[in-house]
């Protein structure tokens, strides 16, 4: 899939990760439609790269479909918008849990569903779902968020199979702990020595690589996180025990306290 000359819809564009993705994709010659809840936050990025703005609150019923219609003939969807939902399940209200499900999983499903007919008719297109290493290894204190990220990975994998013959690529990009932007950076949590972080630019570069090379899954995580995800797959209880020894419960508590206003 050539990014140059393509029309790209990017959700969650007002955050640090969204900004890095927007600038990098625009640098490859794409025309962007930036979406987020706050026009004031979107405007500086849009002005810098010459992008359009579509304000949308994906919590609201019908907003995902309305956004897809307003964005026009989109060639590439980058579904990046997400809420943290950083709390144990019993600490979340029903409304908070529904908001995380709506933004993180339901909205990407509906956006893809609305945009696919046009892509299939044109015989070209690409869907990128920004998931997380939380789609490969469970961690304490954030079960609804994990459920949505596992769901995005499953959605991407199944769509990739379904759309193989239609000329439509599908990718799942899975960041780990990202410094300087995103939920980890906002939380102020301290990681154990050796866990390591990646940058927003690393995520943006991974998105470009996934599109241009039509890669199904791209990890953007430190070697230790990748090893932990592998161990979680073959020995989940052992992986969880090791994570607790490294302070995963304390990190989860920091997330819940620091990100409570974003639920």
Secondary structure, DSSP 4 states (H G I P E B T S, - for coil): ---TT-EEEESSTTSHHHHHHHHHHHHTT-EEEEEES-HHHHHHHHHHHT-EEEE--TTSTTHHHHHHHHH-S-SEEEE-------S-GGGS-HHHHHHHHIIIIIHHHHHHHHHHHHHHHHT-EEEEEE--GGGTS--TT-HHHHHHHHHHHHHHHHHHHHTGGGTEEEEEEEE-SEESSHHHHHHTPPPPTT---EEHHHHHHHHHHHHHHT-SEEEES-HHHHHHHHHHHH-HHHHHHHHHHTTHHHHHHHHHHHTGGG-
